[in-house]
């Protein structure tokens, strides 16, 4: 991890643009060798987001989403289907894989990123943060952070969420139990399985930013690539319904 991580102040007014921004950052880094990046964003409106290989017909109550005017979108990374909105803080990391670094495989990358966040958050919470399942963080056996990644060449897009005041009850309304569950879930409902951290978004951002030593601020020209990705992918029904 010799290349420093720079902080990017960039949040957009729609979830489609924010999802497109994640992919745009990965594309930019892969194309131009841009330095490593950390950014945060949070949606003011609820939406459902499918993983790259998720199936909307089996992982979402589509009729309820339509009735409640909750859009269903799709991201470019793996992982399961989630509900987002106010109180669900997103972080985005674009990291460079080196020949001898800790990011050689998907499993190595999960271990490295999640342990970095575990060590940053445990002292602040006063309780042991657990790395659980494939790519979760939990406390007392209840999940508060889900994470996913996409890899291209030497670059990795790693992003995830922190629940810090989200309406977990809404998830039970919009999503059935997922078809694939980590063993530690034990068949629990969303309400019984998930938990919010008692931490403000300001403190959470500071903790994660300090954990990655993201001290500088980077300015990037992303708007053209974001607009292209929204128009060709993230706002298109064909992308959401691809499976």
ABEGO torsion letter per residue (X at the ends): XABBBBBBBBBBABAAAAAAAAAAAAAAAAAAGBBBBBBBBBBABBBBBBBAABBAAAABBAAAAAAAGBBBBBBABBEBBBBBEBGBBBBBBBBBBBAABAAABAAAAAAAAAAAAAAAAAAAAGBBBBBBEAABBBBGGBBABBBBBBBBEABBBBBBBBBAGBBAAAAAAABBBBABBBAAAGGBBAAAABBBBBBBAAAAAAAAAAAAGBABBBBBBAAAAAAAAAAAAAABAAAAAAX
